[in-house]
Amino acid sequence: MDTAAPISDRLDDLDAHVEEGRRKMDWALEHMPILTALREQFEAGEPLRDHRVGMALHVEAKTAVLVEALADAGAEVAITGCNPLSTHDDVSAALDAHENITSYAKRGVDDEAYYEAMDAVIATEPTITVDDGGDLVFRIHEEYPELIEDIVGGTEETTTGVHRLRAMDQEGALDYPMFNVNDTPMKHLFDNVHGTGESALANIAMTTNLAWAGKTVVVSGYGYCGRGVAKKAAGQNANVVVTEVDSRRALEAHMEGYEVMPMDEAAKVGDVFVTTTGNRDVITEKHFEVMQDGVVLANAGHFDVEINLEQLSELAVDEREAREGVREYELHDGSRVNVLAEGRLVNLASPVALGHPVEVMDQSFGVQAVCVRELAERGGEYDAGLHSVPDELDREVAETKLDAEGIEHDVLSTAQEEYMGSWRHGT
C-alpha cells in the first residue's frame, strides 16, 4: 500500500500554518454551541476510548471542530480530504499538531495523491468511518475488505454519498452499518436548504464579483439543496428557473412561484447556472452551444460530473483563466462560458470558499458526533446496511441548540400525549 505522509511533513513554514489554522478553528468554535456542549460531555466520559476513527471530509475550520471533539472523546483520528480542492492546508496542519490526530489532507492534489492519502487513513485500520461523498467507505469495500470485520459502523452526510450507499445496500454489497446522516431533519432542513443556499450563492458572488439582482438563475434539481439555492437567489432579486426530472418536485417548484422548464430551454435564457442534482451530465454539449455569451456555470453537488467539462473543452477554441477560480471557454461563435472551481463543489472548492455558515455546520456536525458516539456505544446492535439516524439523536442536537440559544418551547401535556397516541377519540 503506497500511502501519503502527514501534512506536517509536506509543508514549509509549518509553525505559521499551524498558528493560522488554530486561529480559524478557534473562531469557528466560538460560534458552535452544539459541538462545544458535546465536547464537554465527550471529554468527561471519553465514549470513543479504544476506537480509531477514519475520516474523509472537507478539511476546513468547522470540520476541524468536529475532528477535535472526537479526538477529545478518546479516539485516535486519521483524516484526509474528500475533495482535492476543499482542504485548507493551515487547518490540516493545526489538526495534525493534535496528539490524537493525524491529517493527510492537502489542497490541490492529483487523483493519485488523493487516493494515497485515503489509503493512509485506511492503513490506521479504523473501527468507525466518517465520510462525505462515500469514497472512503467504498475504497474499504473494494480494496481492503479484510478490515471490515473490525469496523463497527460509519456515517455519511451527503446526498451523493447516500445515493451510492443506498445502491450498494440494495445490492447487498454494504458490509457494515452506515448511518444516513444526510436525510435527518437536522441535516436537510438546515444544512441543505440554508447552508447550501447561502454558501453556494455567496461563493459564486465572491468569485465573480457579480450581482444577483436582475439575473436569471437556473437551478438544476429541486431537492433540499436546490430549494435553498432557489429561495436565496429569489431573495436577492434574481429571476429563478428550475429544471427537474421528478414530476412532483417540478410541480412543487411551480407552486412556489418559479418558472419550470427543461434544461434544453433553460440553457437559452440563463445568466447563471447552479447544479444541485448529485447526478452526471446535467449540462452538456447541446446546452453549451445555445448559451448566452458570458454565462456562469457552478456546481453545488458533491462531485465534478454535473457539468460535462470534457465536452466543453472539446467545443472550445480557446481557454483562459479569466479570474482566479474562473475558467473561461471561448466557443467557435465567439461566445464565452465561464466555469467556477473546475466544476467542483463551488462553496468549498473556489479559491475564496469557506463552506457553509458556521452555525449551520454546528448542527450537521452535531448529528455526526452523536452518531459516532452511538456506534461506539451500541454499534453491535445494528446490522450491516444503511440505517436512518435514530430520531432521539436528531432531537438531542436540536434541544442542545435551543438550550444554547436560550429558546424555550412548549411540551405536550399528559392528556395531549394520550390523545395523540390513541385511536379511540373521535367525534
Secondary structure as GFF3:
##gff-version 3
##sequence-region A 1 427
A	DSSP	three_ten_helix	7	9	.	.	.	ID=ss1
A	DSSP	alpha_helix	14	30	.	.	.	ID=ss2
A	DSSP	alpha_helix	33	45	.	.	.	ID=ss3
A	DSSP	beta_strand	52	57	.	.	.	ID=ss4
A	DSSP	alpha_helix	61	72	.	.	.	ID=ss5
A	DSSP	beta_strand	76	81	.	.	.	ID=ss6
A	DSSP	alpha_helix	89	96	.	.	.	ID=ss7
A	DSSP	beta_strand	101	103	.	.	.	ID=ss8
A	DSSP	alpha_helix	111	122	.	.	.	ID=ss9
A	DSSP	beta_strand	128	131	.	.	.	ID=ss10
A	DSSP	alpha_helix	135	143	.	.	.	ID=ss11
A	DSSP	three_ten_helix	145	150	.	.	.	ID=ss12
A	DSSP	beta_strand	153	156	.	.	.	ID=ss13
A	DSSP	alpha_helix	159	170	.	.	.	ID=ss14
A	DSSP	beta_strand	177	180	.	.	.	ID=ss15
A	DSSP	three_ten_helix	181	183	.	.	.	ID=ss16
A	DSSP	alpha_helix	185	186	.	.	.	ID=ss17
A	DSSP	pi_helix	187	196	.	.	.	ID=ss18
A	DSSP	alpha_helix	197	208	.	.	.	ID=ss19
A	DSSP	beta_strand	216	220	.	.	.	ID=ss20
A	DSSP	alpha_helix	224	235	.	.	.	ID=ss21
A	DSSP	beta_strand	239	243	.	.	.	ID=ss22
A	DSSP	alpha_helix	247	255	.	.	.	ID=ss23
A	DSSP	beta_strand	259	260	.	.	.	ID=ss24
A	DSSP	alpha_helix	263	269	.	.	.	ID=ss25
A	DSSP	beta_strand	272	275	.	.	.	ID=ss26
A	DSSP	alpha_helix	285	288	.	.	.	ID=ss27
A	DSSP	beta_strand	295	299	.	.	.	ID=ss28
A	DSSP	alpha_helix	309	315	.	.	.	ID=ss29
A	DSSP	beta_strand	318	323	.	.	.	ID=ss30
A	DSSP	beta_strand	326	330	.	.	.	ID=ss31
A	DSSP	beta_strand	336	340	.	.	.	ID=ss32
A	DSSP	three_ten_helix	341	343	.	.	.	ID=ss33
A	DSSP	alpha_helix	346	349	.	.	.	ID=ss34
A	DSSP	alpha_helix	358	378	.	.	.	ID=ss35
A	DSSP	three_ten_helix	379	381	.	.	.	ID=ss36
A	DSSP	beta_strand	385	388	.	.	.	ID=ss37
A	DSSP	alpha_helix	391	405	.	.	.	ID=ss38
A	DSSP	alpha_helix	414	420	.	.	.	ID=ss39
###
